[in-house]
Amino acid sequence: MSKLQLNQTGSGFSKPLLLSSTNSHFFNHVHRRIYISYKPRTDHTSIALHRKAFGDGVITKRFNVISNVIRPSTTTDPEEEERTVTVKAVINARLNVGGLLSNLTLTGALDFVTDLVGRTILLELVSSELEPDTRLEKKNVKGYGHKVSKDGEELKLEGSFDVPESFGDIGAVLVQNEYHKEMYLKDIVLTVAGSSNAPPITITCNSWINSKYDDSSQMRIFFTNKSYLPSETPRGLKKLREKELENLRGDGKGERKSSDRIYDYDKYNDLGVPDSSDELARPVLGGTEHPYPRRCRTGRAPSEKDPLSEKRSLIVYVPRDEAFSEPKELQFSTTIVEEVLHALVPSFQAALLDNKLGFPHFTAIDNIFNQGVKLPKLKNQGSLRSLFPRLVASLSQIKDDLLRFDTPEIFNRNRFSWLEDEEFSRQTLAGVNPYSIQLVTEWPLKSKLDPNVYGPCECSITKELLEREIKGIMTVDEALEQKKLFILDYHDLLLPFVKKVRALEGTTLYGSRTIFFLTPDSTLRLIAIELTRPPMDYKPQWKKVFTPGYNATTCWLWKFAKVHVGAHDSGYHELVIHWLRTHCCLEPYIIATNRQLSAMHPIYRLLHPHLRYTMEINVRARLSLINAGGIIEQCFSPGKYSMELSSAAYDQIWRFDMEALPADLIRRGMAVEDPTAPHGLKLTIQDYPFANDGLLVWDAIKSWISDYVSHYYSKASLIETDSELQAWWTEIRTKGHEDKKNESWWPKLKDQDDLIQILTTIVWVASCHHAAVNFSQYTYGGYFPNRPSIARTNMPTEDMSREEHKLFMEKPESVLMKCFPSQIQAPLVMAVLRLLSTHSMDEEYLGDRIEPSWDENPHIKEAFERFNKKLIEVGGIIDARNADPKLLNRTGAGVVPYELLKPFSEPGMTGMGVPNSTSI
């Protein structure tokens, strides 16, 4: 570990400067020590270097150092005042684009003067030690950094300090930005002037620094890269450690400014716009009525019509360091989704006589990729042209006022795959949502809903029907015993929303159950779909079972039933599996980590790479995706009740202890514990690509975290007595997930195994879970017949009029087109899915890049290197699996290989790669 130590070890009349605590033996190897004394001068620093040759007595020579030229010193008494050493600081920083443009302003001129006088940034070195006599913190050593070069927005500054010999280890640096504009501080590198032997100290910052002229500005605290448990904190840093956490917690009052770095909790009370219209009012999520995780508090004023809701604004606060990096910002521009919503939709609306018009036929859908979508000539055509290149592969795809979307991989490989039951089934195991399929463990299936409200609770899929569809291979009882029946069960979650959703225009909903049979080759066969409408509008419960057709009419009805189930799965995936279980549930972990774990805490440093950018993308989702009137409400079946449905799923389904991959698989009946099996689990379906690949990565993550935790916590008592760690876990449970704080299933945090399981679960959700359900969204949903986001019309057999029945019998395709997303909804969803499926240029992949604090610790560095090597091996295993013709759920004619959990990827829409964090 590189660090600067100014040590007090008296030896005769001088004291040695040990340049590294872990490399102090260096001087023994070269058989000399360096001694330093100081004499004040106006034009130079006087340093006496005393050499002691072992076995040769004491040889003393004194020198003056002026501009790196060593000259004899006139110092006669080395003890007349405390000796110092010159420490040089190199500061690497950058300015944002606004900072560069501001050079043309008055403040830019003032900052030019700041550079001219050499006071661009103020630094104060903080000792890790206390004064031996007073037991108080030692006086900080101050110095200014001045600009030495600027390359575009990259800034390099230098400064120097005269550090007393008795200063001890440098434990932190305080920083004040003397500019009138903010500055991004990358790192500070400290070296001993004139010495080529002392290793430098690098203090990693990666943080935005406010101008000192900001009314809330205070000196920023940056600790060295060495990690400490609270009980091991050097005495000189204890108060500073506590102060930094207090700064991050804030006082819970007032509206947050964009420059703030304050983390606090609030409910989801900003999704609606009640002041705009009653139609855009939405309930607050969080609390007894609508349980939900908490988000970061912004402190905006309450709306006028609903004092429980916040007023909305175009810019929503996130702590400053949670903002996107510039490459990521370039990909996902400040308002890109807002632009899609307010540019693409009006453009198509203006071009269509009927805003709800569906596509006339499948050829028109195919032409989105082959010929392109005609862009109307509007006043905002220029903004549209600047927007679309970020949504499609290249600018060349906009030509002659045509927008041509990238062809999704599934359409490239097999344009008819949406029709195939085999592909429908395969995607439950290897598609964008592999988290919903579960084992059927009892028959008959029964609803847990109140039959007085929702009608009879018995499933209408009978044993006789199932046995007919599985061709008499076995009885239902035998199938249950042999674990051959599986289900997508959206009955009880969706049925309470059916009446409300059907009151909306342009959408519909059912409760649904979809049954699959497991074949000997480990593939699933789709055999039955049940759709249910509860009693409503003075009509009794409607419940119908559909099976693969044997004539023209039943074949078409089967297609319609699959469209409805596909829309149910799309909505559940986006609102629950994707948004709720990754983005939303991670935010409390981020808030608690910053509020309760010091930046020098080893667990903070372990988690930090996995928590980057999530709060920023969540804010953008609240602005344009999940808000009232946003893309989700416009384009997915639950409409304005989408987020209420997400809240219901959180209430009924979400459990932290079940977010771990093995626990999730066991809960769904997709695996059982087996100590003799790989990963300690035996899969119910042997060829389950998500689970097979996921368990490889889960084990690699857990092994890495086990090594990390065991290094810092050699015994359980260190965990139990770690005040920051215990406060962190308590706050996650009682504040971040306050509505579930009394649940008995929350893991305890008493020993190393507890901590390893908790941390592995968080890292898994932030990285692998999100990657598995995000980066193939365009692959499977870009061609919307394969995965429609919405079903707009009821089944043809439900209360159909004579005219509708006639149209269905004569032109069933035209009726199906009315059920599919409209000509406005489809391209809007496609544009967003493509954006979300794309890796940025600066993506940070799981196990790919070592953090500076890990790199400086030999044990952690070695463990990380093993982790990296293991993930490279995982990528090779996945490639081999995708080349194995026996694995039919990931190989075959027209089949998209399963690569979502391959750890590394190139930028772009690749269908592979596991980023460290949920950042898109």
Protein Blocks (a to p, Z undefined) as FASTA:
>chain_A
ZZdddddddehjbccddfbfklmmmmmmnopacdddddddfkbccdddddddehiapadd
ddddeehiacddfbfblklpccdddddddddddddfklmmmmmmmklmmmmmmmmnopab
ccddddfbdcfklopacdddddddddfbdehjaccddddddddfklopafbdcdddfbfb
dcddfbdcdddehiakbccddddfkpadddfkbmkbccdddddfbdcdfklgcfklmmmm
mmmmmmmnonopajddfkbccddddddfklbcfklpmklgccdeedjklgcdddddehia
cdfklmkbccddfbdcddfklpccfklmmmmgfklmmmmmmmmmmmmmmmpmblkbccfb
fklmmmmmmnopaddddfklmmmmmmmmmmmmbfklpgghiacddddfklmmommlmmpm
klmmmmmmmmmblmlgccdfbdcdddfbdfklnopfbdfbdfklmmmmnoomacfklmmm
nopaccddfklmmmmmmmmmmmpghiacddddddddddfkopacdfbdcdddddeehiac
ddddddddfbfklmmmmmmmmmmmmmmmmmmmmmmmmmmmmmmmmmmmmmmmmmmmcfkl
mklmmmmmmmgoklmmmmmmmmmmmmghiaklmmgmklmmlmmmmmmmmmmmgcfklmpm
klmmmmnopaccdfkbghhiacfblblfklmmmmmmmmmmmmmmmmmmmmmmmbfklmmm
mmklmmmmmmmmmmmmmmlmmpcklccdfbfmlmmmmmmmmmmmmmmmmmmmmmmmmmmm
mpmmlmccbdfbdcfkgopafklmmmmmmmmmlmmmmmmccfklmmmmmmmmmmmmpccf
klccehkaccfklmmpmklmmmmmmmmmmmmmmmmmmmmmmmmmklmmlgcehiacdfkl
gmbdcedjehpajdfbdcZZ
